[in-house]
């Protein structure tokens, strides 16, 4: 392990070892209540990553990739390699052309709403993890409606509903009720919840959900095992196939993301792109989206940071996604500061959150600080501020990119 650890493992190693001794659940085997799909996409993605040696790519490989009108997986691999960094300006210019070809100067705006922070997983990098001593809370239906009504007054027409990963506290029915309430206020409803089975995704879609985002966190299954010590999230393949189950359940779109900095970010970004690309080939109707989060400090652990994923590397990843799948939506979260987010919107990304809080009950004054936040955010701008700043960049903020007829 190099001195540039992705997570400060010198601090966490004893804790990890202790819990590994106690936790004998095989992270590659499904639990009894988990739906198993007949799909080979996981094997294909892991095979791609196993054979990806980014050190072998040269400047000539990167230039060859840029010359191709439609990028292949091999081109995508080259664009993520260290050899691409000296050509980053040229790559960014190409990405900007592709973004404008498919999205013009529009930038879709949305906000996340955390309705609960109870969690049954032990993920050592997450502020919601079940062993982190934070203030837990869950909004009831009346409080959810108050929060959504307050958010809608800002003009936003898209919302992302989030919970901690607790089936017992945030049941599928509870999340479904939140979707039904959201449908009264918003045109587009996204979910970022614990993975569920296809029939449960179908139920949530019927309740009003349009798309589902699931972060695999890292595609290195061995590293995944050391980071997810307990809970349903420990089961690597069940999480991997969440997007496919969501499409089978009727969801219009699915989102992918690795938490950059947990492991080798180049391999994780490559795996994320291949995951989306292979699923798009299998389900051509599905809308594909990518998120590009970097690690952020959490409550009770300020030593978590993406030590080797700097702004140049983040730009490289975002541009590689855009060039490989030019029609995909790309979001950059408030984990990044406003300068970085605005620059990425100008170049390659097309979706931005605004007025963000990762705590529970933060949009209505009477409920402020009801539950602690998942991670520290960097961009604290209001919806109005983000809107105005995008206009100053000659970008067109769009409150909803989908209309039901």
C-alpha positions in Angstrom: 0.0 0.0 0.0 1.5 3.4 -1.0 1.7 6.3 1.4 -1.2 7.9 -0.6 -3.8 5.7 0.9 -7.3 6.2 -0.4 -8.7 6.0 3.1 -6.4 6.4 6.1 -6.1 2.7 6.7 -3.4 3.0 9.4 -6.2 4.4 11.6 -8.9 2.0 10.5 -6.9 -1.3 10.1 -7.4 -2.5 13.7 -11.1 -1.7 13.5 -11.4 -3.5 10.1 -9.6 -6.6 11.4 -11.9 -6.8 14.4 -15.1 -6.6 12.4 -13.8 -9.0 9.8 -13.3 -11.6 12.5 -16.9 -11.2 13.7 -18.4 -10.9 10.2 -18.3 -14.1 8.3 -20.9 -13.2 5.6 -19.4 -13.9 2.2 -19.7 -10.5 0.3 -20.1 -12.3 -3.0 -23.1 -14.5 -2.0 -26.7 -13.4 -2.0 -28.8 -13.3 1.1 -32.1 -15.2 1.0 -34.3 -12.2 0.3 -32.2 -10.9 -2.6 -33.3 -11.4 -6.2 -30.8 -13.1 -8.5 -30.8 -12.0 -12.1 -29.6 -14.2 -15.0 -27.1 -11.7 -16.3 -23.4 -11.7 -17.2 -22.7 -8.0 -17.0 -20.9 -8.3 -13.7 -18.5 -10.8 -15.1 -17.9 -8.7 -18.2 -17.2 -5.5 -16.2 -14.8 -7.3 -13.8 -13.0 -8.9 -16.8 -12.6 -5.5 -18.4 -11.2 -4.0 -15.2 -8.9 -7.0 -14.5 -7.3 -6.5 -18.0 -7.1 -2.7 -17.7 -3.4 -1.7 -17.3 -3.6 2.1 -17.8 0.2 2.5 -17.6 0.6 0.8 -21.0 -1.2 3.6 -22.9 0.7 6.3 -24.7 0.1 9.8 -26.0 -0.5 8.2 -29.5 -3.2 6.0 -28.0 -5.0 9.0 -26.5 -4.8 11.0 -29.8 -6.1 8.0 -31.7 -9.0 7.8 -29.3 -9.8 11.5 -29.8 -9.8 11.0 -33.6 -12.6 8.4 -33.5 -16.1 9.8 -33.9 -17.5 7.0 -31.7 -15.4 6.0 -28.8 -14.7 2.3 -28.1 -14.0 0.8 -24.7 -10.3 0.8 -25.7 -10.6 4.6 -26.4 -12.3 5.1 -23.1 -9.5 3.3 -21.3 -6.9 5.5 -23.1 -8.7 8.7 -22.1 -8.6 7.6 -18.4 -4.9 6.8 -18.5 -2.1 9.0 -17.1 -1.0 9.5 -20.7 -4.1 11.6 -21.3 -3.3 14.2 -18.6 -0.8 16.2 -20.8 -3.6 16.4 -23.4 -6.3 17.4 -21.0 -7.0 20.8 -22.6 -7.6 19.1 -26.0 -9.7 16.4 -24.3 -11.8 19.1 -22.6 -12.4 20.9 -25.8 -13.6 17.7 -27.5 -15.8 17.0 -24.5 -17.3 20.5 -24.7 -18.2 19.9 -28.3 -20.0 16.6 -27.5 -21.8 18.1 -24.6 -23.1 21.0 -26.7 -24.1 18.6 -29.5 -26.4 16.6 -27.2 -27.4 19.2 -24.6 -26.8 22.6 -26.1 -26.1 25.1 -23.3 -28.7 23.7 -21.0 -28.0 22.6 -17.4 -30.6 20.6 -15.5 -31.1 21.6 -11.9 -32.4 19.5 -9.0 -32.1 19.2 -5.3 -31.7 16.1 -3.0 -34.1 15.6 -0.1 -32.9 13.3 2.7 -36.0 11.9 4.4 -34.2 9.5 6.8 -30.7 8.8 8.0 -31.2 5.5 9.7 -28.8 2.9 8.3 -28.1 -0.8 8.9 -24.8 -1.0 7.0 -21.3 -0.5 8.4 -19.4 1.3 5.6 -16.4 2.9 7.2 -16.3 6.0 4.9 -20.0 7.0 5.3 -21.4 9.4 7.9 -24.7 7.5 8.1 -23.0 4.1 8.9 -24.7 2.3 11.8 -21.8 2.5 14.2 -21.3 6.3 13.8 -22.8 8.1 16.7 -24.9 10.7 15.0 -28.4 12.2 15.5 -30.8 9.9 13.7 -34.2 11.1 12.3 -36.9 10.2 9.9 -39.5 12.5 8.4 -43.2 11.5 8.6 -45.5 12.1 5.6 -46.6 15.5 6.9 -43.0 16.6 7.3 -42.0 15.2 3.9 -44.9 17.3 2.3 -43.7 20.4 4.2 -40.2 19.9 2.9 -41.3 19.3 -0.7 -43.6 22.3 -0.7 -40.8 24.5 0.5 -38.4 23.1 -2.1 -41.0 23.6 -4.9 -41.3 27.3 -4.0 -37.7 27.7 -5.2 -38.9 26.9 -8.8 -37.2 23.5 -8.9 -39.2 20.8 -10.7 -36.9 17.8 -10.1 -36.2 16.2 -6.7 -33.9 13.3 -5.6 -35.3 11.4 -2.6 -32.6 9.8 -0.4 -32.7 7.6 2.7 -30.1 5.8 4.8 -30.0 2.1 3.9 -32.4 0.7 6.5 -35.3 -1.5 5.2 -36.8 -1.7 8.7 -37.0 2.1 9.2 -37.3 3.3 5.6 -39.6 0.6 4.2 -40.4 0.4 0.5 -44.0 1.5 1.3 -42.6 4.5 3.2 -40.5 5.5 0.2 -43.5 4.9 -2.1 -45.6 7.4 0.0 -42.8 10.0 -0.4 -42.9 9.4 -4.2 -46.6 10.0 -4.2 -46.2 13.2 -2.3 -43.4 14.3 -4.6 -45.6 13.8 -7.7 -47.8 16.6 -6.5 -44.9 19.1 -6.6 -42.3 17.9 -9.1 -42.1 16.7 -12.7 -39.1 14.4 -12.2 -38.5 12.2 -9.2 -35.3 10.3 -8.6 -34.4 7.8 -5.9 -31.1 7.1 -4.1 -32.1 4.4 -1.6 -30.9 0.9 -0.7 -31.1 -1.6 -3.6 -34.3 -3.5 -3.9 -35.8 -6.3 -6.0 -37.3 -5.6 -9.5 -40.9 -6.0 -8.2 -40.2 -3.4 -5.5 -38.7 -1.0 -8.1 -41.9 -1.6 -10.2 -44.0 -0.5 -7.1 -41.9 2.6 -6.6 -42.2 3.5 -10.3 -45.9 3.1 -10.0 -45.8 5.5 -7.0 -44.1 8.1 -9.2 -40.4 7.5 -9.3 -38.7 8.1 -12.7 -35.1 7.0 -12.1 -32.8 5.3 -9.7 -29.2 6.1 -8.8 -27.0 3.5 -7.0 -23.3 4.0 -6.2 -21.2 0.9 -6.4 -18.6 2.9 -4.4 -15.7 0.7 -5.7 -15.7 -2.1 -8.3 -12.7 -3.7 -6.7 -14.6 -6.5 -4.9 -11.7 -7.3 -2.6 -11.4 -3.6 -1.4 -15.2 -3.5 -1.3 -15.2 -6.3 1.3 -12.8 -4.4 3.6 -14.9 -1.2 3.3 -18.4 -2.7 3.9 -18.2 -4.6 7.1 -21.9 -5.4 7.8 -25.4 -5.1 6.4 -27.0 -5.8 3.0 -24.7 -3.4 1.3 -21.9 -5.9 2.0 -23.2 -8.1 -0.8 -21.3 -6.8 -3.8 -23.2 -8.5 -6.7 -26.6 -7.6 -5.4 -25.7 -3.9 -5.3 -24.1 -4.2 -8.8 -27.3 -5.4 -10.4 -29.5 -2.8 -8.8 -29.7 -0.7 -12.0 -30.7 -3.7 -14.1 -33.4 -4.6 -11.7 -34.6 -1.0 -11.7 -34.9 -1.1 -15.5 -36.7 -4.4 -15.3 -39.1 -2.7 -12.8 -39.9 0.0 -15.4 -37.7 2.8 -14.3 -37.0 5.3 -17.1 -33.4 5.9 -16.2 -30.6 4.7 -14.0 -27.5 6.4 -12.6 -24.0 5.0 -11.8 -21.1 6.2 -9.8 -18.0 5.2 -8.0 -16.8 7.2 -4.9 -13.6 8.4 -6.4 -10.7 7.9 -4.0 -11.9 4.8 -2.2 -9.6 2.7 -4.4 -7.8 3.1 -7.7 -9.9 5.9 -9.2 -8.9 5.1 -12.8 -10.1 1.5 -12.6 -13.2 2.5 -10.7 -14.1 5.2 -13.3 -13.4 2.7 -16.1 -15.6 0.1 -14.5 -18.4 2.6 -13.9 -18.4 3.6 -17.6 -18.3 0.0 -18.8 -21.2 -0.8 -16.4 -23.3 1.9 -17.9 -22.2 1.1 -21.5 -23.0 -2.6 -21.2 -26.4 -2.0 -19.6 -27.3 0.5 -22.3 -26.5 -2.1 -25.0 -28.8 -4.6 -23.2 -31.6 -2.1 -22.5 -31.4 0.5 -25.3 -34.5 2.4 -24.0 -32.8 3.1 -20.6 -31.5 6.5 -19.9 -27.9 6.4 -18.5 -26.5 8.9 -16.0 -23.1 9.2 -14.3 -22.2 10.9 -11.0 -18.6 11.8 -10.2 -18.3 12.2 -6.4 -15.0 12.4 -4.6 -14.6 11.4 -0.9 -15.5 14.0 1.6 -14.9 14.2 5.4 -17.7 12.8 7.6 -18.9 13.4 11.1 -16.4 11.9 13.6 -13.8 11.3 10.9 -12.2 14.3 9.1 -9.3 12.2 7.8 -11.2 10.8 4.9 -10.2 12.5 1.7 -9.5 11.5 -1.9 -5.8 11.9 -1.7 -4.9 11.1 -5.3 -8.0 12.5 -7.1 -7.2 16.1 -7.7 -9.2 18.6 -9.8 -7.3 17.6 -13.0 -8.1 14.0 -12.5 -11.7 14.8 -11.8 -11.9 16.8 -15.0 -10.3 13.8 -16.8 -12.9 11.4 -15.5 -15.9 13.7 -16.4 -14.5 14.3 -19.9 -13.9 10.6 -20.5 -17.5 9.8 -19.5 -18.7 12.5 -21.9 -16.7 11.3 -24.8 -17.4 7.7 -24.3 -21.2 8.1 -23.8 -21.9 11.6 -25.1 -25.7 11.3 -24.6 -25.4 10.3 -20.9 -26.3 12.7 -18.2 -23.4 13.7 -15.9 -23.9 15.2 -12.4 -21.3 16.9 -10.2 -22.4 17.1 -6.6 -21.9 19.7 -3.9 -19.0 17.6 -2.7 -17.1 20.0 -5.0 -16.8 23.7 -4.6 -18.7 26.2 -6.8 -15.6 27.0 -8.9 -15.0 23.4 -9.8 -18.7 22.7 -10.4 -19.2 25.7 -12.6 -16.1 24.9 -14.7 -17.3 21.3 -15.2 -20.7 22.5 -16.3 -19.1 24.7 -18.9 -17.0 21.8 -20.2 -18.7 18.4 -19.9 -21.3 18.0 -17.2 -25.0 18.9 -17.7 -26.7 18.5 -14.3 -26.2 20.3 -11.1 -27.8 20.2 -7.6 -28.6 23.4 -5.8 -29.9 24.5 -2.4 -28.4 21.3 -1.0 -28.4 19.9 2.5 -27.4 16.4 3.4 -29.1 16.6 6.8 -32.7 15.6 7.7 -35.3 18.3 7.7 -33.3 21.3 6.5 -35.7 23.1 4.2 -38.3 24.0 6.8 -37.1 26.2 9.6 -39.1 24.4 12.3 -37.4 21.1 11.4 -33.9 22.4 11.0 -31.1 20.1 12.3 -33.6 17.2 13.0 -30.9 14.7 11.8 -27.2 14.9 11.1 -25.7 15.2 7.7 -24.2 12.4 5.6 -21.1 14.3 4.6 -19.7 17.9 4.5 -20.7 19.8 1.3 -18.5 22.4 -0.4 -21.0 24.3 -2.5 -23.6 25.9 -0.3 -25.3 28.1 -2.9 -29.0 28.5 -2.9 -31.1 27.6 -6.0 -31.3 31.3 -6.9 -27.6 31.7 -6.7 -26.8 28.7 -8.8 -29.4 29.8 -11.4 -27.8 33.3 -11.6 -24.3 31.9 -11.8 -25.1 29.6 -14.6 -26.7 32.4 -16.6 -23.5 34.5 -16.1 -21.6 31.6 -17.7 -24.0 31.8 -20.7 -25.6 28.5 -19.7 -29.3 27.9 -19.6 -30.6 26.5 -16.3 -33.5 24.0 -16.8 -35.7 23.1 -14.0 -37.0 19.9 -15.5 -35.7 18.0 -18.5 -38.7 15.8 -18.9 -42.4 16.5 -19.3 -45.2 13.9 -19.0 -47.9 14.2 -21.7 
